[in-house]
Amino acid sequence: MASDPVLTNPGLYRVVMENERVRVLEYRDAPGDRTAPHGHPDSVMVTLSSIRRRLVAGGQEAEVELDSGVVRWLASQEHSGENIGDSDTHAIFVELKEPARSVDSGPGQDRLGPSTR
Amino acid sequence: MASDPVLTNPGLYRVVMENERVRVLEYRDAPGDRTAPHGHPDSVMVTLSSIRRRLVAGGQEAEVELDSGVVRWLASQEHSGENIGDSDTHAIFVELKEPARSVDSGPGQDRLGPSTR
């Protein structure tokens, strides 16, 4: 089972809201900060700052660059990340607690990092 | 069936992301703007500005005041709203497309406006 980022990096991830259907995480880091390998369920990401980071999972690597106020889909995945920008990161992750209805949860499946749908 | 705010107020609400599991709306208005009566499914709200508004539904009225960067649960509901503050509103609504697993979707049920869980 994938590691919960709230447990692996409690200084970076914290739970800001939770009920039966969703758990919402706030993420904050500074340039150079790295996360331990961890898992995300299907989530919606909302950036509250601009973001520049490198994600790593298995043999894959992806660079992510987003403006503030942007919404992205993060299909269920495991990765670790690093702030490779020159400013602090602030983002919200809305985690869906219910399992996806179909096995293929869409085009974001098998994609490292956030996608536009 | 409740009216879709994207149809009733297309100048204020727009779809910024959609897949099988979620539809995400961006809301923007100016002081004095009002929405027509509309419905929200169970949603997570993330404010990208401070917000001050009055919500009305049936005989109920609620005033909502939130800072920027705040996360709230919006239990499935119908209402209309008005920006009663002196600044523009900017917010994101992550709508859950799947029906709730239980009939009672939690403490937010039957509450007008956003709640903390």
gemmi code that builds the backbone of each chain (N, CA, C; Angstrom):
import gemmi

chains = {
    "A": [
        ("MET", (0.833, -1.207, 0.000), (0.000, 0.000, 0.000), (0.866, 1.254, 0.000)),
        ("ALA", (0.437, 2.231, -0.773), (1.220, 3.457, -0.917), (1.283, 4.237, 0.391)),
        ("SER", (2.403, 4.879, 0.614), (2.582, 5.648, 1.845), (1.777, 6.938, 1.802)),
        ("ASP", (1.213, 7.271, 2.951), (0.422, 8.493, 3.079), (1.385, 9.681, 3.257)),
        ("PRO", (1.306, 10.686, 2.384), (2.248, 11.804, 2.483), (2.140, 12.590, 3.788)),
        ("VAL", (0.980, 12.507, 4.432), (0.822, 13.192, 5.720), (1.701, 12.517, 6.782)),
        ("LEU", (1.955, 11.200, 6.583), (2.808, 10.465, 7.514), (4.278, 10.554, 7.111)),
        ("THR", (4.553, 10.506, 5.793), (5.959, 10.507, 5.362), (6.565, 11.908, 5.416)),
        ("ASN", (5.751, 12.947, 5.170), (6.257, 14.328, 5.210), (5.291, 15.250, 5.955)),
        ("PRO", (5.153, 15.019, 7.270), (4.185, 15.820, 8.045), (4.538, 17.305, 8.098)),
        ("GLY", (5.771, 17.648, 7.800), (6.154, 19.067, 7.791), (5.723, 19.767, 6.516)),
        ("LEU", (5.342, 18.992, 5.495), (4.983, 19.575, 4.193), (3.492, 19.410, 3.876)),
        ("TYR", (2.931, 18.258, 4.248), (1.519, 17.977, 3.970), (0.714, 18.003, 5.268)),
        ("ARG", (-0.459, 18.645, 5.252), (-1.348, 18.520, 6.421), (-2.803, 18.442, 5.965)),
        ("VAL", (-3.605, 17.768, 6.762), (-5.031, 17.616, 6.464), (-5.746, 18.892, 6.889)),
        ("VAL", (-6.448, 19.543, 5.951), (-7.170, 20.769, 6.319), (-8.680, 20.545, 6.382)),
        ("MET", (-9.168, 19.434, 5.818), (-10.599, 19.115, 5.891), (-10.771, 17.634, 5.594)),
        ("GLU", (-11.714, 17.003, 6.277), (-11.977, 15.598, 5.964), (-13.402, 15.253, 6.327)),
        ("ASN", (-14.056, 14.497, 5.453), (-15.359, 13.924, 5.773), (-15.443, 12.554, 5.107)),
        ("GLU", (-16.661, 12.012, 4.961), (-16.802, 10.664, 4.402), (-16.337, 10.555, 2.955)),
        ("ARG", (-16.454, 11.646, 2.208), (-16.232, 11.567, 0.761), (-14.863, 12.051, 0.300)),
        ("VAL", (-14.284, 12.990, 1.037), (-12.999, 13.571, 0.615), (-12.074, 13.790, 1.816)),
        ("ARG", (-10.781, 13.825, 1.507), (-9.810, 14.339, 2.473), (-9.048, 15.412, 1.706)),
        ("VAL", (-8.855, 16.569, 2.311), (-8.196, 17.669, 1.612), (-6.883, 17.991, 2.299)),
        ("LEU", (-5.801, 17.974, 1.511), (-4.463, 18.252, 2.023), (-3.992, 19.626, 1.573)),
        ("GLU", (-3.252, 20.278, 2.455), (-2.534, 21.493, 2.069), (-1.059, 21.118, 1.981)),
        ("TYR", (-0.414, 21.552, 0.912), (1.022, 21.292, 0.741), (1.764, 22.614, 0.704)),
        ("ARG", (2.830, 22.709, 1.480), (3.690, 23.903, 1.472), (5.133, 23.458, 1.535)),
        ("ASP", (5.972, 24.018, 0.688), (7.401, 23.737, 0.814), (8.207, 24.961, 0.393)),
        ("ALA", (9.523, 24.809, 0.464), (10.450, 25.869, 0.076), (11.383, 25.301, -0.997)),
        ("PRO", (12.041, 26.168, -1.753), (12.944, 25.670, -2.803), (13.935, 24.647, -2.236)),
        ("GLY", (14.129, 23.560, -2.975), (15.057, 22.515, -2.551), (14.429, 21.428, -1.706)),
        ("ASP", (13.246, 21.664, -1.165), (12.575, 20.637, -0.357), (12.210, 19.425, -1.218)),
        ("ARG", (12.350, 18.231, -0.642), (12.013, 16.986, -1.335), (11.027, 16.183, -0.504)),
        ("THR", (10.163, 15.429, -1.171), (9.256, 14.527, -0.447), (9.764, 13.096, -0.564)),
        ("ALA", (9.484, 12.295, 0.464), (9.755, 10.859, 0.403), (8.738, 10.236, -0.559)),
        ("PRO", (9.040, 9.048, -1.113), (8.048, 8.397, -1.982), (6.719, 8.240, -1.241)),
        ("HIS", (5.616, 8.592, -1.915), (4.291, 8.551, -1.279), (3.229, 8.363, -2.346)),
        ("GLY", (2.013, 8.075, -1.896), (0.926, 7.836, -2.841), (-0.178, 8.867, -2.737)),
        ("HIS", (-0.810, 9.134, -3.890), (-2.014, 9.966, -3.934), (-3.142, 9.127, -4.518)),
        ("PRO", (-4.343, 9.167, -3.928), (-5.505, 8.603, -4.625), (-5.908, 9.599, -5.717)),
        ("ASP", (-6.891, 9.264, -6.553), (-7.405, 10.231, -7.537), (-7.696, 11.540, -6.807)),
        ("SER", (-7.122, 12.632, -7.297), (-7.206, 13.919, -6.590), (-7.359, 15.077, -7.563)),
        ("VAL", (-7.923, 16.160, -7.080), (-7.895, 17.424, -7.808), (-6.926, 18.348, -7.081)),
        ("MET", (-6.031, 18.934, -7.859), (-4.989, 19.805, -7.309), (-5.347, 21.242, -7.678)),
        ("VAL", (-5.282, 22.141, -6.695), (-5.503, 23.571, -6.954), (-4.260, 24.302, -6.449)),
        ("THR", (-3.589, 25.022, -7.336), (-2.365, 25.721, -6.908), (-2.722, 27.066, -6.290)),
        ("LEU", (-2.092, 27.355, -5.139), (-2.273, 28.665, -4.485), (-0.995, 29.502, -4.627)),
        ("SER", (-0.020, 28.961, -5.352), (1.205, 29.691, -5.706), (1.632, 29.139, -7.056)),
        ("SER", (2.601, 29.760, -7.703), (3.200, 29.111, -8.861), (4.024, 27.945, -8.331)),
        ("ILE", (4.242, 26.967, -9.197), (4.895, 25.721, -8.794), (5.900, 25.308, -9.851)),
        ("ARG", (7.090, 24.908, -9.406), (8.038, 24.285, -10.346), (8.680, 23.119, -9.618)),
        ("ARG", (8.388, 21.897, -10.078), (8.929, 20.745, -9.368), (9.243, 19.590, -10.298)),
        ("ARG", (10.089, 18.708, -9.790), (10.418, 17.480, -10.506), (9.788, 16.330, -9.760)),
        ("LEU", (9.060, 15.478, -10.480), (8.464, 14.277, -9.895), (9.223, 13.063, -10.408)),
        ("VAL", (9.420, 12.100, -9.529), (10.135, 10.877, -9.899), (9.326, 9.681, -9.430)),
        ("ALA", (9.186, 8.676, -10.305), (8.503, 7.427, -9.945), (9.095, 6.321, -10.794)),
        ("GLY", (9.645, 5.305, -10.146), (10.279, 4.206, -10.891), (11.317, 4.813, -11.825)),
        ("GLY", (11.265, 4.458, -13.092), (12.249, 4.996, -14.026), (11.832, 6.327, -14.635)),
        ("GLN", (10.600, 6.772, -14.316), (10.069, 7.992, -14.959), (10.417, 9.265, -14.201)),
        ("GLU", (10.514, 10.353, -14.933), (10.742, 11.662, -14.341), (9.869, 12.664, -15.096)),
        ("ALA", (9.304, 13.627, -14.401), (8.486, 14.651, -15.068), (8.727, 15.994, -14.411)),
        ("GLU", (8.850, 17.030, -15.209), (8.939, 18.383, -14.638), (7.578, 19.052, -14.755)),
        ("VAL", (7.156, 19.666, -13.680), (5.832, 20.285, -13.623), (6.009, 21.777, -13.362)),
        ("GLU", (5.382, 22.589, -14.199), (5.449, 24.040, -14.001), (4.029, 24.579, -14.138)),
        ("LEU", (3.516, 25.177, -13.075), (2.131, 25.661, -13.073), (2.075, 27.058, -12.469)),
        ("ASP", (1.159, 27.876, -12.977), (0.896, 29.179, -12.373), (0.027, 29.007, -11.126)),
        ("SER", (-0.134, 30.069, -10.390), (-1.043, 30.077, -9.249), (-2.500, 30.073, -9.740)),
        ("GLY", (-3.392, 29.454, -8.983), (-4.814, 29.469, -9.338), (-5.201, 28.492, -10.432)),
        ("VAL", (-4.365, 27.471, -10.631), (-4.591, 26.495, -11.690), (-5.174, 25.211, -11.098)),
        ("VAL", (-6.055, 24.547, -11.861), (-6.683, 23.299, -11.426), (-6.193, 22.153, -12.306)),
        ("ARG", (-5.755, 21.064, -11.692), (-5.304, 19.897, -12.445), (-5.830, 18.620, -11.819)),
        ("TRP", (-5.989, 17.576, -12.639), (-6.330, 16.244, -12.174), (-5.043, 15.509, -11.859)),
        ("LEU", (-4.997, 14.827, -10.706), (-3.850, 13.983, -10.372), (-4.390, 12.569, -10.223)),
        ("ALA", (-4.211, 11.770, -11.286), (-4.689, 10.386, -11.231), (-3.884, 9.629, -10.176)),
        ("SER", (-4.550, 8.695, -9.499), (-3.928, 7.864, -8.469), (-2.512, 7.453, -8.865)),
        ("GLN", (-1.533, 7.768, -8.037), (-0.138, 7.453, -8.374), (0.759, 7.551, -7.159)),
        ("GLU", (1.957, 6.936, -7.307), (3.010, 7.076, -6.306), (4.168, 7.817, -6.941)),
        ("HIS", (4.786, 8.699, -6.193), (5.950, 9.432, -6.702), (6.673, 10.102, -5.530)),
        ("SER", (7.799, 10.698, -5.839), (8.414, 11.629, -4.884), (8.669, 12.905, -5.664)),
        ("GLY", (8.790, 14.034, -4.963), (8.898, 15.318, -5.660), (9.959, 16.206, -5.049)),
        ("GLU", (10.359, 17.196, -5.841), (11.355, 18.166, -5.370), (11.002, 19.543, -5.906)),
        ("ASN", (11.037, 20.535, -5.045), (10.814, 21.921, -5.481), (12.080, 22.396, -6.183)),
        ("ILE", (12.048, 22.486, -7.524), (13.222, 22.900, -8.297), (13.085, 24.361, -8.743)),
        ("GLY", (12.105, 25.068, -8.165), (11.928, 26.480, -8.487), (12.665, 27.358, -7.492)),
        ("ASP", (12.392, 28.646, -7.556), (13.058, 29.560, -6.625), (12.060, 30.259, -5.700)),
        ("SER", (10.865, 29.651, -5.562), (9.873, 30.226, -4.643), (9.134, 29.106, -3.906)),
        ("ASP", (8.491, 29.465, -2.799), (7.749, 28.491, -2.000), (6.562, 27.943, -2.794)),
        ("THR", (6.198, 26.721, -2.479), (5.034, 26.075, -3.091), (3.867, 26.075, -2.101)),
        ("HIS", (2.675, 26.336, -2.610), (1.459, 26.248, -1.799), (0.370, 25.660, -2.696)),
        ("ALA", (-0.160, 24.518, -2.302), (-1.170, 23.855, -3.137), (-2.152, 23.083, -2.273)),
        ("ILE", (-3.335, 22.857, -2.825), (-4.404, 22.093, -2.172), (-4.649, 20.818, -2.987)),
        ("PHE", (-4.794, 19.687, -2.301), (-5.129, 18.421, -2.951), (-6.459, 17.905, -2.397)),
        ("VAL", (-7.460, 17.814, -3.254), (-8.759, 17.249, -2.862), (-8.724, 15.768, -3.227)),
        ("GLU", (-8.557, 14.912, -2.219), (-8.471, 13.468, -2.452), (-9.872, 12.849, -2.453)),
        ("LEU", (-10.170, 12.051, -3.480), (-11.466, 11.366, -3.532), (-11.346, 10.046, -2.772)),
        ("LYS", (-12.209, 9.862, -1.767), (-12.114, 8.654, -0.941), (-12.779, 7.444, -1.578)),
        ("GLU", (-13.812, 7.705, -2.411), (-14.527, 6.582, -2.997), (-13.700, 5.978, -4.139)),
        ("PRO", (-13.793, 4.643, -4.314), (-13.055, 4.052, -5.436), (-13.677, 4.492, -6.762)),
        ("ALA", (-12.871, 4.572, -7.800), (-13.390, 4.932, -9.122), (-14.400, 3.879, -9.564)),
        ("ARG", (-15.432, 4.297, -10.309), (-16.465, 3.353, -10.739), (-15.958, 2.398, -11.822)),
        ("SER", (-15.099, 2.880, -12.698), (-14.558, 2.015, -13.746), (-13.071, 1.797, -13.492)),
        ("VAL", (-12.528, 0.716, -14.060), (-11.119, 0.393, -13.851), (-10.248, 1.475, -14.492)),
        ("ASP", (-10.629, 1.857, -15.709), (-9.883, 2.914, -16.381), (-10.438, 4.256, -15.915)),
        ("SER", (-9.686, 4.963, -15.077), (-10.241, 6.216, -14.553), (-9.923, 7.387, -15.468)),
        ("GLY", (-9.595, 7.107, -16.716), (-9.489, 8.197, -17.685), (-8.089, 8.414, -18.205)),
        ("PRO", (-7.943, 9.478, -18.984), (-6.693, 9.711, -19.700), (-5.519, 10.030, -18.774)),
        ("GLY", (-5.812, 10.400, -17.515), (-4.737, 10.713, -16.592), (-4.045, 9.444, -16.083)),
        ("GLN", (-4.724, 8.314, -16.235), (-4.188, 7.014, -15.777), (-2.785, 6.764, -16.337)),
        ("ASP", (-1.899, 6.267, -15.483), (-0.535, 5.928, -15.898), (0.291, 7.143, -16.279)),
        ("ARG", (-0.187, 8.331, -15.992), (0.600, 9.514, -16.302), (1.229, 10.031, -15.019)),
        ("LEU", (2.524, 10.267, -15.052), (3.207, 10.821, -13.880), (2.883, 12.312, -13.786)),
        ("GLY", (2.416, 12.729, -12.619), (2.135, 14.154, -12.405), (0.743, 14.548, -12.824)),
        ("PRO", (0.445, 15.831, -12.729), (-0.904, 16.339, -12.997), (-1.229, 16.386, -14.480)),
        ("SER", (-2.531, 16.321, -14.789), (-2.987, 16.419, -16.170), (-4.199, 17.337, -16.227)),
        ("THR", (-4.577, 17.734, -17.426), (-5.635, 18.728, -17.567), (-7.030, 18.120, -17.517)),
        ("ARG", (-7.162, 16.798, -17.496), (-8.473, 16.178, -17.267), (-8.317, 14.743, -16.802)),
    ],
    "B": [
        ("MET", (-35.304, 19.048, -10.987), (-33.842, 18.972, -10.920), (-33.256, 20.378, -10.780)),
        ("ALA", (-32.233, 20.487, -9.953), (-31.628, 21.801, -9.677), (-30.947, 22.366, -10.916)),
        ("SER", (-31.009, 23.679, -11.048), (-30.412, 24.335, -12.199), (-28.896, 24.350, -12.095)),
        ("ASP", (-28.263, 24.144, -13.232), (-26.800, 24.154, -13.307), (-26.322, 25.612, -13.366)),
        ("PRO", (-25.471, 26.027, -12.416), (-25.037, 27.427, -12.384), (-24.275, 27.861, -13.642)),
        ("VAL", (-23.676, 26.895, -14.334), (-22.963, 27.220, -15.578), (-23.965, 27.673, -16.643)),
        ("LEU", (-25.211, 27.171, -16.524), (-26.258, 27.556, -17.474), (-27.006, 28.796, -17.006)),
        ("THR", (-27.240, 28.899, -15.689), (-28.015, 30.043, -15.200), (-27.176, 31.317, -15.119)),
        ("ASN", (-25.873, 31.181, -14.827), (-24.988, 32.356, -14.746), (-23.662, 32.097, -15.462)),
        ("PRO", (-23.725, 31.965, -16.795), (-22.501, 31.646, -17.551), (-21.439, 32.740, -17.480)),
        ("GLY", (-21.827, 33.926, -17.099), (-20.854, 35.012, -16.973), (-20.073, 34.930, -15.659)),
        ("LEU", (-20.582, 34.135, -14.712), (-19.948, 34.044, -13.389), (-19.285, 32.680, -13.149)),
        ("TYR", (-19.934, 31.615, -13.632), (-19.409, 30.252, -13.438), (-18.897, 29.693, -14.761)),
        ("ARG", (-17.717, 29.065, -14.742), (-17.295, 28.338, -15.945), (-16.591, 27.045, -15.564)),
        ("VAL", (-16.698, 26.054, -16.436), (-16.057, 24.753, -16.209), (-14.581, 24.868, -16.573)),
        ("VAL", (-13.695, 24.558, -15.622), (-12.261, 24.630, -15.919), (-11.625, 23.244, -16.053)),
        ("MET", (-12.310, 22.202, -15.595), (-11.799, 20.835, -15.755), (-12.951, 19.876, -15.588)),
        ("GLU", (-12.950, 18.783, -16.345), (-14.007, 17.787, -16.164), (-13.508, 16.426, -16.610)),
        ("ASN", (-13.821, 15.414, -15.827), (-13.580, 14.033, -16.243), (-14.716, 13.176, -15.692)),
        ("GLU", (-14.504, 11.844, -15.634), (-15.589, 10.957, -15.189), (-15.991, 11.179, -13.734)),
        ("ARG", (-15.052, 11.641, -12.898), (-15.288, 11.663, -11.455), (-15.638, 13.028, -10.901)),
        ("VAL", (-15.143, 14.075, -11.557), (-15.358, 15.434, -11.035), (-15.635, 16.414, -12.175)),
        ("ARG", (-16.323, 17.509, -11.802), (-16.387, 18.675, -12.672), (-15.922, 19.830, -11.796)),
        ("VAL", (-15.027, 20.658, -12.320), (-14.493, 21.750, -11.506), (-14.915, 23.081, -12.116)),
        ("LEU", (-15.541, 23.915, -11.264), (-16.015, 25.227, -11.709), (-15.143, 26.331, -11.138)),
        ("GLU", (-14.935, 27.365, -11.937), (-14.328, 28.596, -11.434), (-15.448, 29.625, -11.319)),
        ("TYR", (-15.495, 30.322, -10.192), (-16.500, 31.370, -9.987), (-15.787, 32.709, -9.814)),
        ("ARG", (-16.269, 33.706, -10.547), (-15.720, 35.059, -10.408), (-16.865, 36.048, -10.452)),
        ("ASP", (-16.883, 36.989, -9.522), (-17.893, 38.042, -9.605), (-17.330, 39.348, -9.062)),
        ("ALA", (-18.161, 40.372, -9.082), (-17.792, 41.690, -8.578), (-18.821, 42.088, -7.522)),
        ("PRO", (-18.481, 43.055, -6.654), (-19.433, 43.476, -5.616), (-20.811, 43.796, -6.209)),
        ("GLY", (-21.852, 43.310, -5.560), (-23.212, 43.562, -6.025), (-23.747, 42.505, -6.972)),
        ("ASP", (-22.887, 41.685, -7.554), (-23.356, 40.630, -8.469), (-24.204, 39.611, -7.713)),
        ("ARG", (-25.256, 39.133, -8.378), (-26.148, 38.127, -7.794), (-26.252, 36.934, -8.733)),
        ("THR", (-26.438, 35.760, -8.146), (-26.684, 34.571, -8.958), (-28.162, 34.215, -8.935)),
        ("ALA", (-28.631, 33.617, -10.024), (-29.991, 33.064, -10.071), (-30.007, 31.801, -9.205)),
        ("PRO", (-31.178, 31.375, -8.734), (-31.230, 30.123, -7.958), (-30.602, 28.978, -8.768)),
        ("HIS", (-29.732, 28.195, -8.121), (-29.020, 27.110, -8.812), (-28.648, 26.031, -7.799)),
        ("GLY", (-28.225, 24.880, -8.313), (-27.877, 23.765, -7.439), (-26.403, 23.412, -7.500)),
        ("HIS", (-25.878, 22.942, -6.362), (-24.529, 22.375, -6.312), (-24.652, 20.927, -5.838)),
        ("PRO", (-23.937, 19.989, -6.481), (-23.816, 18.656, -5.864), (-22.803, 18.770, -4.719)),
        ("ASP", (-22.584, 17.696, -3.947), (-21.536, 17.712, -2.921), (-20.248, 18.232, -3.559)),
        ("SER", (-19.666, 19.261, -2.978), (-18.505, 19.932, -3.589), (-17.505, 20.353, -2.532)),
        ("VAL", (-16.262, 20.501, -2.953), (-15.244, 21.151, -2.123), (-14.974, 22.514, -2.741)),
        ("MET", (-15.003, 23.530, -1.878), (-14.810, 24.907, -2.311), (-13.429, 25.362, -1.858)),
        ("VAL", (-12.669, 25.966, -2.760), (-11.361, 26.542, -2.411), (-11.408, 28.010, -2.804)),
        ("THR", (-11.194, 28.903, -1.842), (-11.266, 30.332, -2.169), (-9.910, 30.817, -2.699)),
        ("LEU", (-9.958, 31.568, -3.792), (-8.741, 32.178, -4.349), (-8.742, 33.683, -4.083)),
        ("SER", (-9.760, 34.157, -3.379), (-9.832, 35.554, -2.917), (-10.575, 35.516, -1.594)),
        ("SER", (-10.592, 36.629, -0.876), (-11.507, 36.678, 0.259), (-12.920, 36.777, -0.320)),
        ("ILE", (-13.896, 36.398, 0.484), (-15.279, 36.300, 0.011), (-16.222, 36.837, 1.074)),
        ("ARG", (-17.178, 37.636, 0.641), (-18.245, 38.028, 1.567), (-19.549, 38.000, 0.792)),
        ("ARG", (-20.420, 37.052, 1.136), (-21.660, 36.942, 0.373), (-22.842, 36.511, 1.228)),
        ("ARG", (-24.011, 36.785, 0.684), (-25.254, 36.356, 1.318), (-25.844, 35.250, 0.458)),
        ("LEU", (-26.190, 34.137, 1.095), (-26.848, 33.037, 0.396), (-28.294, 32.963, 0.844)),
        ("VAL", (-29.178, 32.691, -0.102), (-30.606, 32.597, 0.204), (-31.155, 31.304, -0.388)),
        ("ALA", (-31.967, 30.592, 0.407), (-32.628, 29.374, -0.069), (-33.906, 29.213, 0.724)),
        ("GLY", (-35.043, 29.174, 0.010), (-36.326, 29.046, 0.693), (-36.436, 30.169, 1.705)),
        ("GLY", (-36.747, 29.863, 2.928), (-36.854, 30.908, 3.929), (-35.541, 31.217, 4.646)),
        ("GLN", (-34.488, 30.453, 4.318), (-33.207, 30.613, 5.030), (-32.302, 31.649, 4.391)),
        ("GLU", (-31.466, 32.261, 5.212), (-30.470, 33.196, 4.726), (-29.187, 32.949, 5.517)),
        ("ALA", (-28.038, 33.045, 4.865), (-26.762, 32.863, 5.573), (-25.746, 33.839, 5.025)),
        ("GLU", (-24.968, 34.448, 5.919), (-23.862, 35.282, 5.459), (-22.568, 34.492, 5.568)),
        ("VAL", (-21.773, 34.548, 4.523), (-20.537, 33.778, 4.446), (-19.370, 34.747, 4.315)),
        ("GLU", (-18.381, 34.605, 5.179), (-17.194, 35.452, 5.103), (-15.980, 34.545, 5.226)),
        ("LEU", (-15.156, 34.507, 4.190), (-13.994, 33.621, 4.167), (-12.768, 34.368, 3.672)),
        ("ASP", (-11.606, 33.989, 4.188), (-10.342, 34.518, 3.668), (-9.974, 33.792, 2.376)),
        ("SER", (-8.957, 34.279, 1.733), (-8.403, 33.613, 0.562), (-7.630, 32.370, 0.986)),
        ("GLY", (-7.649, 31.320, 0.146), (-6.883, 30.114, 0.438), (-7.539, 29.188, 1.436)),
        ("VAL", (-8.845, 29.325, 1.592), (-9.595, 28.527, 2.567), (-10.333, 27.393, 1.850)),
        ("VAL", (-10.447, 26.241, 2.524), (-11.132, 25.073, 1.974), (-12.396, 24.808, 2.779)),
        ("ARG", (-13.529, 24.619, 2.105), (-14.784, 24.312, 2.785), (-15.549, 23.223, 2.038)),
        ("TRP", (-16.349, 22.465, 2.766), (-17.265, 21.491, 2.198), (-18.565, 22.203, 1.882)),
        ("LEU", (-19.116, 21.980, 0.681), (-20.421, 22.516, 0.337), (-21.319, 21.314, 0.061)),
        ("ALA", (-22.141, 20.945, 1.049), (-23.037, 19.799, 0.884), (-24.066, 20.146, -0.192)),
        ("SER", (-24.447, 19.143, -0.965), (-25.438, 19.286, -2.028), (-26.571, 20.226, -1.606)),
        ("GLN", (-26.805, 21.282, -2.372), (-27.831, 22.252, -1.998), (-28.212, 23.166, -3.156)),
        ("GLU", (-29.366, 23.820, -3.005), (-29.792, 24.853, -3.952), (-29.820, 26.181, -3.217)),
        ("HIS", (-29.381, 27.210, -3.873), (-29.418, 28.546, -3.263), (-29.190, 29.606, -4.346)),
        ("SER", (-29.316, 30.862, -3.956), (-28.816, 31.943, -4.803), (-27.921, 32.789, -3.910)),
        ("GLY", (-27.020, 33.551, -4.530), (-26.029, 34.278, -3.740), (-25.837, 35.700, -4.225)),
        ("GLU", (-25.250, 36.506, -3.354), (-24.963, 37.899, -3.711), (-23.643, 38.310, -3.073)),
        ("ASN", (-22.785, 38.939, -3.859), (-21.522, 39.464, -3.333), (-21.838, 40.732, -2.549)),
        ("ILE", (-21.800, 40.649, -1.212), (-22.122, 41.800, -0.362), (-20.844, 42.438, 0.191)),
        ("GLY", (-19.693, 42.033, -0.363), (-18.428, 42.621, 0.053), (-18.055, 43.787, -0.846)),
        ("ASP", (-16.810, 44.264, -0.690), (-16.373, 45.380, -1.529), (-15.206, 44.978, -2.433)),
        ("SER", (-15.065, 43.658, -2.663), (-14.008, 43.203, -3.571), (-14.515, 42.041, -4.422)),
        ("ASP", (-13.810, 41.783, -5.522), (-14.191, 40.694, -6.417), (-14.048, 39.342, -5.723)),
        ("THR", (-14.872, 38.402, -6.137), (-14.809, 37.029, -5.630), (-14.136, 36.134, -6.665)),
        ("HIS", (-13.293, 35.223, -6.185), (-12.675, 34.217, -7.051), (-12.616, 32.925, -6.247)),
        ("ALA", (-13.259, 31.896, -6.747), (-13.306, 30.630, -6.012), (-13.376, 29.457, -6.979)),
        ("ILE", (-12.962, 28.290, -6.489), (-13.004, 27.031, -7.241), (-13.968, 26.085, -6.540)),
        ("PHE", (-14.814, 25.400, -7.322), (-15.720, 24.381, -6.771), (-15.409, 23.038, -7.423)),
        ("VAL", (-14.971, 22.080, -6.615), (-14.729, 20.722, -7.108), (-16.002, 19.924, -6.863)),
        ("GLU", (-16.770, 19.683, -7.920), (-18.036, 18.953, -7.800), (-17.790, 17.445, -7.903)),
        ("LEU", (-18.333, 16.675, -6.948), (-18.214, 15.221, -6.993), (-19.352, 14.666, -7.851)),
        ("LYS", (-18.998, 13.914, -8.895), (-20.030, 13.412, -9.806), (-20.709, 12.161, -9.289)),
        ("GLU", (-19.971, 11.365, -8.489), (-20.546, 10.108, -8.008), (-21.549, 10.391, -6.894)),
        ("PRO", (-22.629, 9.594, -6.822), (-23.577, 9.796, -5.725), (-22.924, 9.419, -4.400)),
        ("ALA", (-23.331, 10.058, -3.319), (-22.809, 9.720, -1.990), (-23.165, 8.282, -1.670)),
        ("ARG", (-22.291, 7.576, -0.936), (-22.539, 6.173, -0.611), (-23.643, 5.997, 0.400)),
        ("SER", (-23.759, 6.948, 1.336), (-24.819, 6.849, 2.336), (-25.811, 7.991, 2.127)),
        ("VAL", (-27.022, 7.814, 2.637), (-28.056, 8.829, 2.457), (-27.663, 10.096, 3.215)),
        ("ASP", (-27.176, 9.903, 4.443), (-26.726, 11.047, 5.228), (-25.283, 11.329, 4.856)),
        ("SER", (-25.047, 12.401, 4.107), (-23.669, 12.645, 3.672), (-22.901, 13.466, 4.691)),
        ("GLY", (-23.397, 13.512, 5.908), (-22.578, 14.119, 6.951), (-23.177, 15.362, 7.549)),
        ("PRO", (-22.395, 15.987, 8.402), (-22.905, 17.119, 9.169), (-23.231, 18.336, 8.304)),
        ("GLY", (-22.698, 18.377, 7.068), (-22.983, 19.526, 6.198), (-24.389, 19.470, 5.630)),
        ("GLN", (-24.986, 18.275, 5.676), (-26.341, 18.051, 5.155), (-27.330, 19.058, 5.739)),
        ("ASP", (-28.178, 19.600, 4.906), (-29.226, 20.532, 5.347), (-28.681, 21.863, 5.854)),
        ("ARG", (-27.417, 22.120, 5.645), (-26.869, 23.390, 6.087), (-26.702, 24.289, 4.868)),
        ("LEU", (-27.216, 25.512, 4.982), (-27.064, 26.459, 3.880), (-25.636, 26.984, 3.883)),
        ("GLY", (-24.990, 26.910, 2.738), (-23.638, 27.449, 2.606), (-22.563, 26.464, 2.996)),
        ("PRO", (-21.313, 26.908, 2.978), (-20.175, 26.026, 3.238), (-20.025, 25.676, 4.709)),
        ("SER", (-19.372, 24.520, 4.952), (-19.101, 24.092, 6.322), (-17.666, 23.577, 6.396)),
        ("THR", (-17.188, 23.375, 7.619), (-15.786, 23.010, 7.777), (-15.523, 21.520, 7.607)),
        ("ARG", (-16.574, 20.703, 7.483), (-16.358, 19.291, 7.160), (-17.612, 18.671, 6.576)),
    ],
}
model = gemmi.Model(1)
for chain_id, residues in chains.items():
    chain = gemmi.Chain(chain_id)
    for i, (resn, *xyz) in enumerate(residues, 1):
        res = gemmi.Residue()
        res.name, res.seqid = resn, gemmi.SeqId(i, " ")
        for name, pos in zip(("N", "CA", "C"), xyz):
            atom = gemmi.Atom()
            atom.name, atom.element = name, gemmi.Element(name[0])
            atom.pos, atom.b_iso = gemmi.Position(*pos), 0.0
            res.add_atom(atom)
        chain.add_residue(res)
    model.add_chain(chain)
structure = gemmi.Structure()
structure.add_model(model)
structure.setup_entities()
